[in-house]
Amino acid sequence: MANQKLTKAEIIDNIQQRLEMNRADVHTLIDEFFEEVKKGLEQDRVIELRGFGTFEVRTRKGREKARNPKTGELVAVDTHGVAIFRPGKELKDFVWNLRSSEKKD
């Protein structure tokens, strides 16, 4: 199976059906969850979701000489933050076994 996208709307629909909740309530809950994660990152906090993974912001140093891949032009890049996700052990183990089970079939 090729990399098919799972959209936020599909996640909301799946949760709504499984929990038999109002779709608007599920949508609000998901949006509020993402807002809390963004606020935490904005406050330079590490977001730890046990069994899933960790989100954090790391600083990437700026450079005087970087190349625009589209034009090839040399440009300067300022120091900036990047969002990092590290999967937790349970997620790593789950994903590790996904491809190996496909080959056996």
Residue, then its C-alpha position, 0 to 999 in steps of 0.5 A: m500500500a502506497n503512502q496514503k494520507l490520513t487527514k485531520a478530518e478523517i481522524i475526527d470522523n474515526i474518533q466520532q464514530r468510535l466514541e459515538m460523540n458529536r462531530a463538532d465536539v470531537h473537532t473542538l477537542i482535537d483543535e484544543f489539543f493541538e493548541e496546547v501542544k503549540k503553546g507548550l512549544e512556544q513556552d519552550r516546554v518539552i511535550e511528552l506523550r507516554g507511549f507515543g513520543t516527545f515533541e520539542v523545539r531545537t535551535r538550528k544555527g543560522r548560516e551565511k552560505a546556504r543555497n536556495p535549492k530552487t534557484g541555486e542562489l546563495v542566501a543567508v539563513d537566520t538562527h531559527g527554531v525547528a519542531i522535533f518529534r522523537p517516537g516513544k518506545e511503544l510507537k517505535d516497536f509498533v512501527w518496526n514490526l509493520r513492514s516485517s509482517e508485510k513481507k511474511d504475507 
